[in-house]
Amino acid sequence: MNESLVQRLRDNVQRVFVGGRDSIDRVLCCLLARGHVVIEDVPGVGKTVLANSVARSMGGVFNRVQFTPDLLPSDVLGVSVYDANAARFDFKPGPIFANVLLADEVNRTTPRTQAALLESMNERQVTIDGQTRPLPDPFMVIATQNPFDFEGTYPLPESQLDRFLMHISIGYPSRESEAEVLKRRPSESELPTLEAVTTPEEIIEAQRAVDDVTLDRSLIDYIIALAEATRTHPEIRVGLSPRGTLALSTAARATALLNGRDYTTPEDVIDNVHAVVAHRTMLRSAPDGGGTEAARDLLDELLTTLPSPV
């Protein structure tokens, strides 16, 4: 993979999303790993700006859907409309037929509409009226959501959360970054004219390069040991599934590629545990099950008990 691809994407996104290099790299990691990402934080910290700028920088087809309580599955997937002149039904594709779908405030819609994303996120296809239609390649969902205890939100079901490779937060900016935002107002002055710096074909090539990154057997055993620790811990109701271990290994490979390496290290795995594993770890005591600070703290404890491969 051409290393300049990653740097081009980083630089372009940072024109609009000031600060938060780690958040940018998390989203780019999901992109290279063929994954989806949900960004959860309080309103006003730049979730939509980050998602929008990454999507615009990628090139290809970009669609944005504002999720609301009255949104229907057909508003996302599409609908068949009867053409009286031709005496047939014609399919009108919904916004999900894109390279990047920005699902803004995804937890403000009903579980029925949330569930409409399941097949598309897992299998890169949608089935409507008994006919399966493939989605464009590459395909990525970048979702934003407010904390689940905010008024008017619906917690994402476990099966939906599991489709997201990563669950991340942005946090408040530093004083310097916030001062830069107030001075430049990049979301108003630069985001509307932000242009793509790559093509879908380049993204696909980079995703294939992730598959070729070496993952040593000792790291595979390390990931499995972590998964087994979550499955047997008395405070955990649902541990890391095989799909979760695959997600963690793929994220580690993509992280290595982001850092210009064709091999993974233990740090590549550990660095992704919070983002990849916490929202898949359902606790017995937490009101929302998982994805909480308590889940991340528990995972940190588990990591201290596992010998890291050298």
GILIN-V966752 format. One record per residue. N is the residue number from 0. SS is DSSP state (@ for helix, = for strand, . for the rest). PHI is phi as a letter, one per 20 degrees, with the letter a starting at -180 (* if undefined). BURIAL is # if it has 16 or more other ideal C-beta (glycine too) atoms within 10 Angstrom, else .. Layout:
N SS PHI BURIAL
N SS PHI BURIAL
This chain:
0 . * #
1 . f .
2 @ f .
3 @ f .
4 @ g #
5 @ f #
6 @ f .
7 @ f #
8 @ f #
9 @ g #
10 @ f .
11 @ f #
12 @ f #
13 @ f .
14 . f .
15 . d #
16 . e #
17 . e #
18 . m #
19 . m #
20 @ g .
21 @ f .
22 @ f #
23 @ f #
24 @ f #
25 @ f #
26 @ f #
27 @ f #
28 @ f #
29 @ f #
30 @ f #
31 @ f #
32 . e #
33 . l #
34 . d #
35 . d #
36 = c #
37 = d #
38 = d #
39 = d #
40 . a #
41 . f .
42 . f .
43 . n .
44 . d #
45 . o #
46 @ g #
47 @ f #
48 @ f #
49 @ f #
50 @ f #
51 @ f #
52 @ f #
53 @ f #
54 @ f #
55 @ f #
56 @ f #
57 @ f #
58 . n #
59 . n #
60 . e .
61 = c #
62 = c #
63 = c #
64 = c #
65 = e .
66 . f #
67 . c .
68 . f .
69 . e .
70 . f #
71 . d .
72 @ g #
73 @ f .
74 @ f #
75 @ d #
76 @ e #
77 = p #
78 = b #
79 = e .
80 = d .
81 = f .
82 = d .
83 . f .
84 . f .
85 . e .
86 . l .
87 = b .
88 = e .
89 = d .
90 = e .
91 = d .
92 = f .
93 . e #
94 . f #
95 . f #
96 . e #
97 . b #
98 . f #
99 = c #
100 = d #
101 = e #
102 = e #
103 = e #
104 . l #
105 @ f #
106 @ e #
107 @ e #
108 . d #
109 . f .
110 @ g .
111 @ f .
112 @ f #
113 @ g #
114 @ f .
115 . f #
116 . e #
117 @ g .
118 @ f #
119 @ f #
120 @ f #
121 @ e .
122 @ d .
123 . l .
124 = b .
125 = c #
126 = d .
127 = c #
128 . l .
129 . m .
130 = d .
131 = e .
132 = c #
133 = f .
134 . e #
135 . f .
136 . c .
137 . f #
138 . c #
139 = b #
140 = d #
141 = d #
142 = d #
143 = d #
144 = b #
145 . e #
146 . g .
147 . f #
148 . e .
149 . f .
150 . f .
151 . n .
152 . d #
153 . d #
154 . g #
155 . f #
156 . f .
157 @ g .
158 @ f .
159 @ f #
160 @ g #
161 . f #
162 . f #
163 . e #
164 . f #
165 = c #
166 = c #
167 = c #
168 . c #
169 . e #
170 . n .
171 . f .
172 . f #
173 . f .
174 @ f .
175 @ f .
176 @ f .
177 @ f .
178 @ f .
179 @ f .
180 @ f #
181 @ f .
182 @ f .
183 @ e .
184 . l .
185 @ f #
186 @ f #
187 @ e .
188 @ e .
189 . d .
190 @ f #
191 @ f .
192 @ d .
193 . f #
194 . d .
195 . f #
196 . d #
197 . b #
198 . c .
199 @ g #
200 @ f .
201 @ f #
202 @ f #
203 @ f .
204 @ f .
205 @ f #
206 @ f #
207 @ f .
208 @ f #
209 @ f #
210 @ f .
211 . e .
212 . f #
213 = f .
214 . c #
215 . f .
216 @ g .
217 @ f .
218 @ f #
219 @ f .
220 @ f .
221 @ f #
222 @ f #
223 @ f .
224 @ f .
225 @ f #
226 @ f #
227 @ f .
228 @ f #
229 @ f #
230 @ f .
231 @ d .
232 . f #
233 . f .
234 . e .
235 = d #
236 = e .
237 = c #
238 . e #
239 . f #
240 . e .
241 @ g .
242 @ f .
243 @ f #
244 @ f #
245 @ f .
246 @ f #
247 @ f #
248 @ f #
249 @ f #
250 @ f #
251 @ f #
252 @ f #
253 @ f #
254 @ f #
255 @ f #
256 @ f #
257 @ g #
258 . e .
259 . m .
260 . d .
261 . d .
262 = b .
263 . e #
264 . c #
265 @ g .
266 @ f .
267 @ f #
268 @ f #
269 @ f #
270 . f #
271 . d #
272 @ f #
273 @ g #
274 @ f #
275 @ e #
276 @ d #
277 @ g #
278 @ f #
279 @ e #
280 . e #
281 = e #
282 = e #
283 . f .
284 . e .
285 . f #
286 . f .
287 . d #
288 . n #
289 = b #
290 . m #
291 . d #
292 @ f .
293 @ f #
294 @ f #
295 @ f #
296 @ f .
297 @ f #
298 @ f #
299 @ f .
300 @ f .
301 @ f #
302 @ f .
303 @ f .
304 @ e .
305 . e .
306 . f .
307 . e .
308 . f .
309 . d .
